[in-house]
Amino acid sequence: MKTLKDVKIGKTAKVVKLRGEGALKRRIMDMGITKGVEIYVRKVAPLGDPIEIMVRGYELSLRKEDAELIDVED
Protein backbone atom coordinates (compact mmCIF):
# COMPACT_ATOMS: atom_id res chain seq x y z
CA MET A 1 0.00 0.00 0.00
CA LYS A 2 1.22 3.51 -0.85
CA THR A 3 1.47 6.09 1.94
CA LEU A 4 1.20 9.87 1.83
CA LYS A 5 4.99 10.05 2.23
CA ASP A 6 5.36 8.35 -1.19
CA VAL A 7 3.18 10.84 -3.11
CA LYS A 8 5.21 13.09 -5.42
CA ILE A 9 5.09 16.91 -5.32
CA GLY A 10 2.21 18.29 -7.39
CA LYS A 11 0.15 15.09 -7.20
CA THR A 12 -3.19 14.43 -5.53
CA ALA A 13 -4.06 11.28 -3.59
CA LYS A 14 -7.17 9.97 -1.84
CA VAL A 15 -6.99 8.72 1.75
CA VAL A 16 -7.85 5.02 2.03
CA LYS A 17 -6.96 4.29 5.65
CA LEU A 18 -5.45 5.90 8.75
CA ARG A 19 -3.12 3.77 10.80
CA GLY A 20 -1.90 4.60 14.28
CA GLU A 21 -3.35 4.45 17.74
CA GLY A 22 -5.27 6.66 20.15
CA ALA A 23 -4.17 10.27 20.46
CA LEU A 24 -1.98 10.21 17.35
CA LYS A 25 -4.79 8.97 15.10
CA ARG A 26 -7.20 11.44 16.72
CA ARG A 27 -4.78 14.34 16.06
CA ILE A 28 -4.50 13.42 12.38
CA MET A 29 -8.29 13.22 12.09
CA ASP A 30 -8.69 16.57 13.88
CA MET A 31 -6.52 18.14 11.14
CA GLY A 32 -9.18 17.12 8.62
CA ILE A 33 -7.43 14.04 7.26
CA THR A 34 -10.12 11.37 7.17
CA LYS A 35 -10.96 8.41 4.94
CA GLY A 36 -12.00 9.49 1.45
CA VAL A 37 -10.57 13.03 1.54
CA GLU A 38 -8.25 14.17 -1.27
CA ILE A 39 -4.81 15.51 -0.39
CA TYR A 40 -2.62 17.59 -2.71
CA VAL A 41 1.13 17.54 -2.00
CA ARG A 42 2.38 21.13 -2.42
CA LYS A 43 6.04 20.79 -1.48
CA VAL A 44 8.57 18.92 0.61
CA ALA A 45 11.26 20.56 2.73
CA PRO A 46 14.84 20.27 1.40
CA LEU A 47 15.72 17.50 3.86
CA GLY A 48 12.39 15.76 3.26
CA ASP A 49 10.71 16.75 6.51
CA PRO A 50 8.05 18.21 6.82
CA ILE A 51 5.68 17.73 3.89
CA GLU A 52 3.35 20.60 3.00
CA ILE A 53 -0.10 19.52 1.81
CA MET A 54 -3.47 21.03 0.90
CA VAL A 55 -6.46 19.34 2.49
CA ARG A 56 -10.06 20.62 2.62
CA GLY A 57 -8.95 24.01 1.25
CA TYR A 58 -6.19 24.81 3.72
CA GLU A 59 -2.43 24.27 3.93
CA LEU A 60 -0.99 21.88 6.45
CA SER A 61 2.51 20.65 7.29
CA LEU A 62 3.00 17.03 8.34
CA ARG A 63 6.06 15.22 9.62
CA LYS A 64 7.23 12.28 7.51
CA GLU A 65 6.54 9.86 10.35
CA ASP A 66 2.90 11.02 10.48
CA ALA A 67 2.59 10.85 6.66
CA GLU A 68 3.68 7.19 6.80
CA LEU A 69 0.55 6.41 8.85
CA ILE A 70 -1.80 7.59 6.05
CA ASP A 71 -2.49 5.01 3.33
CA VAL A 72 -3.51 6.57 -0.01
CA GLU A 73 -4.40 5.70 -3.60
CA ASP A 74 -3.91 7.80 -6.74
Jmol script that loads the backbone (N, CA, C; Angstrom):
load data "model"
ATOM      1  N   MET A   1       0.853  -1.189   0.000  1.00  0.00           N
ATOM      2  CA  MET A   1       0.000   0.000   0.000  1.00  0.00           C
ATOM      3  C   MET A   1       0.891   1.242   0.000  1.00  0.00           C
ATOM      4  N   LYS A   2       0.488   2.242  -0.750  1.00  0.00           N
ATOM      5  CA  LYS A   2       1.216   3.505  -0.851  1.00  0.00           C
ATOM      6  C   LYS A   2       0.813   4.420   0.316  1.00  0.00           C
ATOM      7  N   THR A   3       1.780   5.156   0.863  1.00  0.00           N
ATOM      8  CA  THR A   3       1.471   6.093   1.940  1.00  0.00           C
ATOM      9  C   THR A   3       1.604   7.523   1.432  1.00  0.00           C
ATOM     10  N   LEU A   4       1.118   8.460   2.208  1.00  0.00           N
ATOM     11  CA  LEU A   4       1.198   9.872   1.827  1.00  0.00           C
ATOM     12  C   LEU A   4       2.644  10.307   1.631  1.00  0.00           C
ATOM     13  N   LYS A   5       3.564   9.724   2.360  1.00  0.00           N
ATOM     14  CA  LYS A   5       4.991  10.055   2.229  1.00  0.00           C
ATOM     15  C   LYS A   5       5.504   9.746   0.824  1.00  0.00           C
ATOM     16  N   ASP A   6       4.909   8.774   0.142  1.00  0.00           N
ATOM     17  CA  ASP A   6       5.359   8.346  -1.190  1.00  0.00           C
ATOM     18  C   ASP A   6       4.791   9.187  -2.334  1.00  0.00           C
ATOM     19  N   VAL A   7       3.815  10.039  -2.063  1.00  0.00           N
ATOM     20  CA  VAL A   7       3.179  10.840  -3.108  1.00  0.00           C
ATOM     21  C   VAL A   7       4.139  11.941  -3.547  1.00  0.00           C
ATOM     22  N   LYS A   8       4.293  12.100  -4.855  1.00  0.00           N
ATOM     23  CA  LYS A   8       5.208  13.093  -5.417  1.00  0.00           C
ATOM     24  C   LYS A   8       4.622  14.509  -5.335  1.00  0.00           C
ATOM     25  N   ILE A   9       5.501  15.506  -5.353  1.00  0.00           N
ATOM     26  CA  ILE A   9       5.090  16.912  -5.324  1.00  0.00           C
ATOM     27  C   ILE A   9       4.216  17.201  -6.544  1.00  0.00           C
ATOM     28  N   GLY A  10       3.120  17.918  -6.315  1.00  0.00           N
ATOM     29  CA  GLY A  10       2.214  18.286  -7.394  1.00  0.00           C
ATOM     30  C   GLY A  10       1.145  17.242  -7.699  1.00  0.00           C
ATOM     31  N   LYS A  11       1.135  16.153  -6.972  1.00  0.00           N
ATOM     32  CA  LYS A  11       0.151  15.091  -7.205  1.00  0.00           C
ATOM     33  C   LYS A  11      -0.919  15.098  -6.117  1.00  0.00           C
ATOM     34  N   THR A  12      -2.070  14.542  -6.453  1.00  0.00           N
ATOM     35  CA  THR A  12      -3.189  14.426  -5.527  1.00  0.00           C
ATOM     36  C   THR A  12      -3.431  12.952  -5.235  1.00  0.00           C
ATOM     37  N   ALA A  13      -3.768  12.658  -3.991  1.00  0.00           N
ATOM     38  CA  ALA A  13      -4.062  11.279  -3.590  1.00  0.00           C
ATOM     39  C   ALA A  13      -5.281  11.269  -2.680  1.00  0.00           C
ATOM     40  N   LYS A  14      -5.971  10.139  -2.666  1.00  0.00           N
ATOM     41  CA  LYS A  14      -7.167   9.969  -1.844  1.00  0.00           C
ATOM     42  C   LYS A  14      -6.842   9.074  -0.656  1.00  0.00           C
ATOM     43  N   VAL A  15      -7.260   9.489   0.536  1.00  0.00           N
ATOM     44  CA  VAL A  15      -6.986   8.723   1.752  1.00  0.00           C
ATOM     45  C   VAL A  15      -7.841   7.456   1.764  1.00  0.00           C
ATOM     46  N   VAL A  16      -7.176   6.314   1.976  1.00  0.00           N
ATOM     47  CA  VAL A  16      -7.853   5.022   2.034  1.00  0.00           C
ATOM     48  C   VAL A  16      -8.006   4.578   3.484  1.00  0.00           C
ATOM     49  N   LYS A  17      -6.949   4.782   4.280  1.00  0.00           N
ATOM     50  CA  LYS A  17      -6.964   4.288   5.654  1.00  0.00           C
ATOM     51  C   LYS A  17      -5.979   5.084   6.507  1.00  0.00           C
ATOM     52  N   LEU A  18      -6.351   5.289   7.764  1.00  0.00           N
ATOM     53  CA  LEU A  18      -5.454   5.903   8.746  1.00  0.00           C
ATOM     54  C   LEU A  18      -4.983   4.817   9.690  1.00  0.00           C
ATOM     55  N   ARG A  19      -3.666   4.709   9.824  1.00  0.00           N
ATOM     56  CA  ARG A  19      -3.123   3.769  10.796  1.00  0.00           C
ATOM     57  C   ARG A  19      -2.689   4.569  12.015  1.00  0.00           C
ATOM     58  N   GLY A  20      -2.297   3.898  13.066  1.00  0.00           N
ATOM     59  CA  GLY A  20      -1.899   4.600  14.284  1.00  0.00           C
ATOM     60  C   GLY A  20      -2.895   4.312  15.394  1.00  0.00           C
ATOM     61  N   GLU A  21      -2.535   4.747  16.563  1.00  0.00           N
ATOM     62  CA  GLU A  21      -3.346   4.451  17.745  1.00  0.00           C
ATOM     63  C   GLU A  21      -3.719   5.709  18.511  1.00  0.00           C
ATOM     64  N   GLY A  22      -4.842   5.663  19.173  1.00  0.00           N
ATOM     65  CA  GLY A  22      -5.275   6.663  20.148  1.00  0.00           C
ATOM     66  C   GLY A  22      -5.095   8.110  19.774  1.00  0.00           C
ATOM     67  N   ALA A  23      -4.324   8.821  20.595  1.00  0.00           N
ATOM     68  CA  ALA A  23      -4.173  10.270  20.465  1.00  0.00           C
ATOM     69  C   ALA A  23      -3.553  10.673  19.132  1.00  0.00           C
ATOM     70  N   LEU A  24      -2.618   9.888  18.633  1.00  0.00           N
ATOM     71  CA  LEU A  24      -1.979  10.213  17.352  1.00  0.00           C
ATOM     72  C   LEU A  24      -2.986  10.161  16.211  1.00  0.00           C
ATOM     73  N   LYS A  25      -3.770   9.102  16.146  1.00  0.00           N
ATOM     74  CA  LYS A  25      -4.793   8.969  15.104  1.00  0.00           C
ATOM     75  C   LYS A  25      -5.835  10.082  15.240  1.00  0.00           C
ATOM     76  N   ARG A  26      -6.229  10.382  16.458  1.00  0.00           N
ATOM     77  CA  ARG A  26      -7.201  11.444  16.718  1.00  0.00           C
ATOM     78  C   ARG A  26      -6.679  12.800  16.240  1.00  0.00           C
ATOM     79  N   ARG A  27      -5.385  13.065  16.479  1.00  0.00           N
ATOM     80  CA  ARG A  27      -4.781  14.338  16.064  1.00  0.00           C
ATOM     81  C   ARG A  27      -4.800  14.474  14.544  1.00  0.00           C
ATOM     82  N   ILE A  28      -4.476  13.396  13.841  1.00  0.00           N
ATOM     83  CA  ILE A  28      -4.498  13.416  12.375  1.00  0.00           C
ATOM     84  C   ILE A  28      -5.922  13.667  11.877  1.00  0.00           C
ATOM     85  N   MET A  29      -6.895  13.019  12.489  1.00  0.00           N
ATOM     86  CA  MET A  29      -8.291  13.216  12.089  1.00  0.00           C
ATOM     87  C   MET A  29      -8.763  14.639  12.404  1.00  0.00           C
ATOM     88  N   ASP A  30      -8.318  15.203  13.515  1.00  0.00           N
ATOM     89  CA  ASP A  30      -8.689  16.574  13.881  1.00  0.00           C
ATOM     90  C   ASP A  30      -8.157  17.598  12.881  1.00  0.00           C
ATOM     91  N   MET A  31      -7.078  17.247  12.170  1.00  0.00           N
ATOM     92  CA  MET A  31      -6.524  18.144  11.144  1.00  0.00           C
ATOM     93  C   MET A  31      -7.331  18.081   9.853  1.00  0.00           C
ATOM     94  N   GLY A  32      -8.336  17.221   9.799  1.00  0.00           N
ATOM     95  CA  GLY A  32      -9.184  17.119   8.619  1.00  0.00           C
ATOM     96  C   GLY A  32      -8.813  15.982   7.688  1.00  0.00           C
ATOM     97  N   ILE A  33      -7.852  15.165   8.088  1.00  0.00           N
ATOM     98  CA  ILE A  33      -7.434  14.042   7.257  1.00  0.00           C
ATOM     99  C   ILE A  33      -8.236  12.812   7.684  1.00  0.00           C
ATOM    100  N   THR A  34      -9.248  12.500   6.876  1.00  0.00           N
ATOM    101  CA  THR A  34     -10.120  11.371   7.168  1.00  0.00           C
ATOM    102  C   THR A  34     -10.246  10.510   5.911  1.00  0.00           C
ATOM    103  N   LYS A  35     -10.788   9.325   6.065  1.00  0.00           N
ATOM    104  CA  LYS A  35     -10.959   8.408   4.940  1.00  0.00           C
ATOM    105  C   LYS A  35     -11.779   9.067   3.838  1.00  0.00           C
ATOM    106  N   GLY A  36     -11.281   8.964   2.602  1.00  0.00           N
ATOM    107  CA  GLY A  36     -12.003   9.485   1.445  1.00  0.00           C
ATOM    108  C   GLY A  36     -11.630  10.902   1.027  1.00  0.00           C
ATOM    109  N   VAL A  37     -10.922  11.643   1.876  1.00  0.00           N
ATOM    110  CA  VAL A  37     -10.567  13.026   1.543  1.00  0.00           C
ATOM    111  C   VAL A  37      -9.379  13.044   0.573  1.00  0.00           C
ATOM    112  N   GLU A  38      -9.360  14.041  -0.321  1.00  0.00           N
ATOM    113  CA  GLU A  38      -8.255  14.173  -1.270  1.00  0.00           C
ATOM    114  C   GLU A  38      -7.202  15.112  -0.708  1.00  0.00           C
ATOM    115  N   ILE A  39      -5.943  14.740  -0.894  1.00  0.00           N
ATOM    116  CA  ILE A  39      -4.813  15.513  -0.385  1.00  0.00           C
ATOM    117  C   ILE A  39      -3.897  15.851  -1.555  1.00  0.00           C
ATOM    118  N   TYR A  40      -3.539  17.127  -1.675  1.00  0.00           N
ATOM    119  CA  TYR A  40      -2.621  17.595  -2.708  1.00  0.00           C
ATOM    120  C   TYR A  40      -1.276  17.897  -2.052  1.00  0.00           C
ATOM    121  N   VAL A  41      -0.205  17.310  -2.555  1.00  0.00           N
ATOM    122  CA  VAL A  41       1.128  17.538  -1.998  1.00  0.00           C
ATOM    123  C   VAL A  41       1.720  18.783  -2.669  1.00  0.00           C
ATOM    124  N   ARG A  42       1.868  19.862  -1.897  1.00  0.00           N
ATOM    125  CA  ARG A  42       2.383  21.132  -2.420  1.00  0.00           C
ATOM    126  C   ARG A  42       3.900  21.153  -2.522  1.00  0.00           C
ATOM    127  N   LYS A  43       4.577  20.809  -1.446  1.00  0.00           N
ATOM    128  CA  LYS A  43       6.036  20.794  -1.480  1.00  0.00           C
ATOM    129  C   LYS A  43       6.585  19.985  -0.313  1.00  0.00           C
ATOM    130  N   VAL A  44       7.865  19.673  -0.425  1.00  0.00           N
ATOM    131  CA  VAL A  44       8.568  18.921   0.606  1.00  0.00           C
ATOM    132  C   VAL A  44       9.801  19.726   0.983  1.00  0.00           C
ATOM    133  N   ALA A  45      10.091  19.821   2.258  1.00  0.00           N
ATOM    134  CA  ALA A  45      11.261  20.563   2.729  1.00  0.00           C
ATOM    135  C   ALA A  45      12.535  19.955   2.137  1.00  0.00           C
ATOM    136  N   PRO A  46      13.600  20.750   2.016  1.00  0.00           N
ATOM    137  CA  PRO A  46      14.844  20.272   1.398  1.00  0.00           C
ATOM    138  C   PRO A  46      15.381  18.960   1.975  1.00  0.00           C
ATOM    139  N   LEU A  47      15.242  18.743   3.254  1.00  0.00           N
ATOM    140  CA  LEU A  47      15.722  17.497   3.857  1.00  0.00           C
ATOM    141  C   LEU A  47      14.621  16.441   3.936  1.00  0.00           C
ATOM    142  N   GLY A  48      13.463  16.732   3.331  1.00  0.00           N
ATOM    143  CA  GLY A  48      12.386  15.756   3.264  1.00  0.00           C
ATOM    144  C   GLY A  48      11.385  15.805   4.404  1.00  0.00           C
ATOM    145  N   ASP A  49      11.601  16.684   5.354  1.00  0.00           N
ATOM    146  CA  ASP A  49      10.710  16.749   6.510  1.00  0.00           C
ATOM    147  C   ASP A  49      10.548  18.198   6.934  1.00  0.00           C
ATOM    148  N   PRO A  50       9.378  18.796   6.999  1.00  0.00           N
ATOM    149  CA  PRO A  50       8.048  18.206   6.819  1.00  0.00           C
ATOM    150  C   PRO A  50       7.569  18.249   5.366  1.00  0.00           C
ATOM    151  N   ILE A  51       6.369  17.726   5.184  1.00  0.00           N
ATOM    152  CA  ILE A  51       5.682  17.728   3.891  1.00  0.00           C
ATOM    153  C   ILE A  51       4.547  18.739   3.989  1.00  0.00           C
ATOM    154  N   GLU A  52       4.441  19.628   3.000  1.00  0.00           N
ATOM    155  CA  GLU A  52       3.347  20.603   3.000  1.00  0.00           C
ATOM    156  C   GLU A  52       2.259  20.118   2.057  1.00  0.00           C
ATOM    157  N   ILE A  53       1.025  20.034   2.593  1.00  0.00           N
ATOM    158  CA  ILE A  53      -0.102  19.521   1.807  1.00  0.00           C
ATOM    159  C   ILE A  53      -1.267  20.501   1.832  1.00  0.00           C
ATOM    160  N   MET A  54      -2.196  20.303   0.904  1.00  0.00           N
ATOM    161  CA  MET A  54      -3.468  21.028   0.901  1.00  0.00           C
ATOM    162  C   MET A  54      -4.554  19.990   1.153  1.00  0.00           C
ATOM    163  N   VAL A  55      -5.369  20.244   2.171  1.00  0.00           N
ATOM    164  CA  VAL A  55      -6.464  19.344   2.491  1.00  0.00           C
ATOM    165  C   VAL A  55      -7.669  20.180   2.911  1.00  0.00           C
ATOM    166  N   ARG A  56      -8.811  19.902   2.322  1.00  0.00           N
ATOM    167  CA  ARG A  56     -10.056  20.621   2.616  1.00  0.00           C
ATOM    168  C   ARG A  56      -9.905  22.142   2.485  1.00  0.00           C
ATOM    169  N   GLY A  57      -9.075  22.581   1.534  1.00  0.00           N
ATOM    170  CA  GLY A  57      -8.947  24.007   1.248  1.00  0.00           C
ATOM    171  C   GLY A  57      -7.953  24.764   2.110  1.00  0.00           C
ATOM    172  N   TYR A  58      -7.197  24.092   2.947  1.00  0.00           N
ATOM    173  CA  TYR A  58      -6.185  24.811   3.720  1.00  0.00           C
ATOM    174  C   TYR A  58      -4.848  24.080   3.675  1.00  0.00           C
ATOM    175  N   GLU A  59      -3.783  24.831   3.961  1.00  0.00           N
ATOM    176  CA  GLU A  59      -2.433  24.275   3.929  1.00  0.00           C
ATOM    177  C   GLU A  59      -2.080  23.683   5.283  1.00  0.00           C
ATOM    178  N   LEU A  60      -1.340  22.600   5.241  1.00  0.00           N
ATOM    179  CA  LEU A  60      -0.987  21.878   6.454  1.00  0.00           C
ATOM    180  C   LEU A  60       0.399  21.283   6.275  1.00  0.00           C
ATOM    181  N   SER A  61       1.197  21.297   7.324  1.00  0.00           N
ATOM    182  CA  SER A  61       2.509  20.650   7.292  1.00  0.00           C
ATOM    183  C   SER A  61       2.459  19.406   8.171  1.00  0.00           C
ATOM    184  N   LEU A  62       2.987  18.313   7.631  1.00  0.00           N
ATOM    185  CA  LEU A  62       3.004  17.034   8.343  1.00  0.00           C
ATOM    186  C   LEU A  62       4.429  16.501   8.415  1.00  0.00           C
ATOM    187  N   ARG A  63       4.767  15.896   9.520  1.00  0.00           N
ATOM    188  CA  ARG A  63       6.058  15.218   9.620  1.00  0.00           C
ATOM    189  C   ARG A  63       6.004  13.944   8.784  1.00  0.00           C
ATOM    190  N   LYS A  64       7.170  13.509   8.309  1.00  0.00           N
ATOM    191  CA  LYS A  64       7.229  12.281   7.509  1.00  0.00           C
ATOM    192  C   LYS A  64       6.687  11.088   8.277  1.00  0.00           C
ATOM    193  N   GLU A  65       7.004  11.012   9.560  1.00  0.00           N
ATOM    194  CA  GLU A  65       6.544   9.861  10.350  1.00  0.00           C
ATOM    195  C   GLU A  65       5.024   9.822  10.465  1.00  0.00           C
ATOM    196  N   ASP A  66       4.369  10.995  10.464  1.00  0.00           N
ATOM    197  CA  ASP A  66       2.899  11.023  10.476  1.00  0.00           C
ATOM    198  C   ASP A  66       2.358  10.663   9.091  1.00  0.00           C
ATOM    199  N   ALA A  67       3.022  11.138   8.030  1.00  0.00           N
ATOM    200  CA  ALA A  67       2.588  10.851   6.661  1.00  0.00           C
ATOM    201  C   ALA A  67       2.650   9.360   6.363  1.00  0.00           C
ATOM    202  N   GLU A  68       3.564   8.640   7.014  1.00  0.00           N
ATOM    203  CA  GLU A  68       3.681   7.193   6.799  1.00  0.00           C
ATOM    204  C   GLU A  68       2.484   6.422   7.367  1.00  0.00           C
ATOM    205  N   LEU A  69       1.709   7.063   8.234  1.00  0.00           N
ATOM    206  CA  LEU A  69       0.551   6.408   8.846  1.00  0.00           C
ATOM    207  C   LEU A  69      -0.721   6.573   8.005  1.00  0.00           C
ATOM    208  N   ILE A  70      -0.629   7.312   6.888  1.00  0.00           N
ATOM    209  CA  ILE A  70      -1.798   7.595   6.055  1.00  0.00           C
ATOM    210  C   ILE A  70      -1.671   6.827   4.745  1.00  0.00           C
ATOM    211  N   ASP A  71      -2.492   5.793   4.565  1.00  0.00           N
ATOM    212  CA  ASP A  71      -2.495   5.014   3.330  1.00  0.00           C
ATOM    213  C   ASP A  71      -3.343   5.740   2.291  1.00  0.00           C
ATOM    214  N   VAL A  72      -2.819   5.837   1.053  1.00  0.00           N
ATOM    215  CA  VAL A  72      -3.514   6.571  -0.008  1.00  0.00           C
ATOM    216  C   VAL A  72      -3.532   5.764  -1.298  1.00  0.00           C
ATOM    217  N   GLU A  73      -4.385   6.228  -2.231  1.00  0.00           N
ATOM    218  CA  GLU A  73      -4.402   5.701  -3.603  1.00  0.00           C
ATOM    219  C   GLU A  73      -4.448   6.893  -4.535  1.00  0.00           C
ATOM    220  N   ASP A  74      -3.929   6.700  -5.757  1.00  0.00           N
ATOM    221  CA  ASP A  74      -3.915   7.802  -6.739  1.00  0.00           C
ATOM    222  C   ASP A  74      -5.288   8.080  -7.277  1.00  0.00           C
TER     223      ASP A  74
END
end "model"
wireframe off; spacefill off
backbone 0.3
color backbone group
